[in-house]
Amino acid sequence: MNHEMSAEEREILDRFERGELRSAPGAEREVEIARQAARNTFNKTKRVNLRVTERDFNLAHIRAREEGMPYQTLLSSVIHKYLSGRLIERR
């Protein structure tokens, strides 16, 4: 991995180390929002019951075994990826 900094990165770091940089107005609030979002990312607070075909149920079990995880975790991951727009359909 290349850890060399560009001239711009070096300048930013130098200014930071000299104490010349200040937080933008509202930055503390944004940081707290990001922290709370990170804490909530994997909270499991709701139980969902759903019906799937026996075929899909069996396929979920097979795929979960292949991935080395419980099938509930696999299904939760699929739902999360779909809802966040990160589920990619193969064509």
C-alpha positions as a Markdown table, in Angstrom:
| # | Residue | x | y | z |
|---|---|---|---|---|
| 1 | Met | 0.0 | 0.0 | 0.0 |
| 2 | Asn | 1.4 | 3.4 | -1.0 |
| 3 | His | 1.4 | 5.8 | 2.0 |
| 4 | Glu | 3.1 | 8.7 | 0.3 |
| 5 | Met | 1.2 | 12.0 | 0.5 |
| 6 | Ser | 0.5 | 14.4 | -2.3 |
| 7 | Ala | 1.7 | 18.0 | -1.9 |
| 8 | Glu | -1.8 | 19.0 | -1.1 |
| 9 | Glu | -2.2 | 16.3 | 1.6 |
| 10 | Arg | 1.1 | 17.3 | 3.1 |
| 11 | Glu | 0.1 | 21.0 | 3.3 |
| 12 | Ile | -3.2 | 20.1 | 5.0 |
| 13 | Leu | -1.4 | 17.9 | 7.5 |
| 14 | Asp | 1.2 | 20.6 | 8.2 |
| 15 | Arg | -1.5 | 23.3 | 8.7 |
| 16 | Phe | -3.3 | 20.9 | 11.0 |
| 17 | Glu | -0.2 | 20.2 | 13.1 |
| 18 | Arg | 0.4 | 23.9 | 13.4 |
| 19 | Gly | -3.1 | 24.5 | 14.7 |
| 20 | Glu | -4.1 | 26.6 | 11.7 |
| 21 | Leu | -7.3 | 24.7 | 10.8 |
| 22 | Arg | -10.6 | 25.1 | 12.5 |
| 23 | Ser | -13.8 | 23.1 | 12.4 |
| 24 | Ala | -16.6 | 24.3 | 10.2 |
| 25 | Pro | -19.7 | 25.7 | 11.9 |
| 26 | Gly | -22.0 | 22.9 | 12.8 |
| 27 | Ala | -19.2 | 20.2 | 12.5 |
| 28 | Glu | -19.8 | 18.9 | 16.0 |
| 29 | Arg | -23.4 | 18.3 | 15.3 |
| 30 | Glu | -22.5 | 16.5 | 12.0 |
| 31 | Val | -20.0 | 14.3 | 13.8 |
| 32 | Glu | -22.5 | 13.4 | 16.5 |
| 33 | Ile | -25.1 | 12.5 | 13.8 |
| 34 | Ala | -22.5 | 10.3 | 12.1 |
| 35 | Arg | -21.6 | 8.6 | 15.4 |
| 36 | Gln | -25.2 | 7.9 | 16.1 |
| 37 | Ala | -25.7 | 6.5 | 12.6 |
| 38 | Ala | -22.7 | 4.2 | 13.1 |
| 39 | Arg | -24.1 | 3.0 | 16.5 |
| 40 | Asn | -27.5 | 2.3 | 14.9 |
| 41 | Thr | -26.1 | 0.5 | 11.8 |
| 42 | Phe | -26.3 | -3.0 | 13.2 |
| 43 | Asn | -28.9 | -2.6 | 16.0 |
| 44 | Lys | -31.5 | -5.3 | 15.7 |
| 45 | Thr | -34.6 | -3.8 | 17.3 |
| 46 | Lys | -37.4 | -5.2 | 15.2 |
| 47 | Arg | -38.5 | -8.8 | 14.5 |
| 48 | Val | -40.0 | -9.6 | 11.1 |
| 49 | Asn | -41.9 | -12.6 | 10.0 |
| 50 | Leu | -42.2 | -13.3 | 6.4 |
| 51 | Arg | -43.3 | -16.2 | 4.2 |
| 52 | Val | -41.1 | -17.4 | 1.3 |
| 53 | Thr | -41.4 | -20.4 | -0.9 |
| 54 | Glu | -39.9 | -23.6 | 0.2 |
| 55 | Arg | -37.5 | -23.3 | -2.7 |
| 56 | Asp | -36.3 | -19.9 | -1.7 |
| 57 | Phe | -36.0 | -21.0 | 1.9 |
| 58 | Asn | -33.8 | -23.9 | 0.9 |
| 59 | Leu | -31.7 | -21.8 | -1.4 |
| 60 | Ala | -31.2 | -19.3 | 1.5 |
| 61 | His | -30.0 | -22.0 | 3.7 |
| 62 | Ile | -27.6 | -23.3 | 1.1 |
| 63 | Arg | -26.2 | -19.9 | 0.3 |
| 64 | Ala | -25.8 | -19.0 | 4.0 |
| 65 | Arg | -23.9 | -22.2 | 4.6 |
| 66 | Glu | -21.6 | -21.4 | 1.6 |
| 67 | Glu | -21.0 | -17.9 | 3.1 |
| 68 | Gly | -20.5 | -19.3 | 6.6 |
| 69 | Met | -23.4 | -17.5 | 8.3 |
| 70 | Pro | -26.8 | -18.1 | 9.7 |
| 71 | Tyr | -29.6 | -17.9 | 7.1 |
| 72 | Gln | -31.3 | -15.1 | 9.1 |
| 73 | Thr | -28.1 | -13.0 | 8.8 |
| 74 | Leu | -28.0 | -13.6 | 5.1 |
| 75 | Leu | -31.6 | -12.6 | 4.6 |
| 76 | Ser | -31.2 | -9.5 | 6.8 |
| 77 | Ser | -28.1 | -8.5 | 4.7 |
| 78 | Val | -30.0 | -9.0 | 1.4 |
| 79 | Ile | -32.9 | -6.8 | 2.7 |
| 80 | His | -30.5 | -4.1 | 4.0 |
| 81 | Lys | -28.5 | -4.0 | 0.7 |
| 82 | Tyr | -31.7 | -3.8 | -1.3 |
| 83 | Leu | -33.1 | -1.0 | 0.8 |
| 84 | Ser | -29.9 | 1.0 | 0.7 |
| 85 | Gly | -29.6 | 0.6 | -3.1 |
| 86 | Arg | -26.4 | -1.6 | -2.9 |
| 87 | Leu | -27.9 | -4.8 | -4.1 |
| 88 | Ile | -26.7 | -5.5 | -7.6 |
| 89 | Glu | -28.7 | -7.6 | -10.0 |
| 90 | Arg | -26.8 | -10.0 | -12.2 |
| 91 | Arg | -27.8 | -9.9 | -15.9 |
